[in-house]
């Protein structure tokens, strides 16, 4: 096996020696193949292994494999040593291999024992497949499905992707609507990245996270002496976003007095810092987002109608995950791949049972909830495929309930249906009743009759702080 003849060339197959035949077969294989003896020295190295790694065959034969073939798992869990010590093969394990030029490339490896004629173990063999083309094709596919980190191939997401480049070219204000966890800020960032403003700042403000008395100074800044403790000038988020995009998240939580000042800013494109004496001009594009129904808030007079129309020049609706059929596997694989790269842990995918459990969930927390579920499973999975046992227990219990052979009663079905609908609307009783087309008192009677144990908050307190 340590012959340095590269391969069998010319002559008939019958006239060749077994060694030449062996070399010819190895040279014809597109996967990299190398073998080690019982001292972990390289005893065989085919042509594909040379092409993938950049090492020449004559330079590696007889060398300890760990000095040549360095991977991200060599130090802690050498694959071929594991097979030699346990007798267990490894199949299609995704790892990262470092070439002779120092480039890290994705490969999948398989290992097995090498035995002599008497069946004694004399070494091990490892094959490795270059995944660079696969990764390149995957990225090309994902370019069709993604802007920034937005993932989706469902019809609602494709419609959004078709709109984004067009909307991004202008300077009109944009209102993004969607439930919590659907990725509204990602859409806002995508609009910025696709626009002519992308070389200038993207500045985000969460209007629901700031105390009402601080919102004005955070947005417009202040001058020294404006209030106790203001010893120097401080620029606001508007000034920091100059030439770029200002993203106002949870705009529905903006207090009414501040709504008036924001409206004036949108109309005049100028603002006055707190404690200032002169107006300052601003060149920013405004993108806002909300998980609330602003048109209803206008009717209830908790949101100004004139501001609503100023913000809602272009409206983008981000669908909840339960309405994005087919996106769950794509998103789950994306989150898993990212975790594997960031934490250098080879978890290759999901078992069919685990994926079915993920597909059966209603995701009241939307994409953010799915990301958390994948991370939970990733942490518990030692490697290989994620199984249902690695998912949160609540998901497993729900799955078992769905798969139970015991027939559910009509009351059980109604209880499960109402629980899911309430979860979809953040346990907001009023919104749930409207979605079901029933009066809120009817919903309350059903909750009491079915004995539903729900969070201690009513429909009016969903957005309270």
Buried (B, 14 or more C-beta within 10 A) or exposed (E): BEEEEBBBEEEEEEEBEEEBBBBBEBBEEEBBBBBBBEEBBBBBBBBBBBEBBBBEBEEBBEBEBBEBBBBBBBEEBBBBBBBBEEEEBBEEBBBBBBBEEEEEBBBBBBBBBBEEEEEEEBBBBBBBBBBEEEEEEEEEEEEEBBBBEBBBBBEBBEEBBEBBEEBBEEBEBBBBBBBBBBBBBBBBBBBBBBBEBBEBBBBBBBBBEBEBEEBBBBBBBBBEEBEEEBEEBBEBBBBEBBEBBBBBBBBBBBBEEBBEBBBEBBEEEEBBBBBBEEEBEBEBBBBBBBBBBBEBBBEEEBBBEEBBEBBBEBEBEBBBBBEBEEBBBBBBBBBBBBBBEEEEBBBBBBBEBBBBBBEEBBBBBBBBBBBBBBBBBBEEBEEBBBBBEBBBEEBBEBBEEEEEEEEEEEEEEBBBEBBBBBBBBBBBBBBBBBEBEEEBEEBBEBBEEBEEEEEEEBBEEBBEE
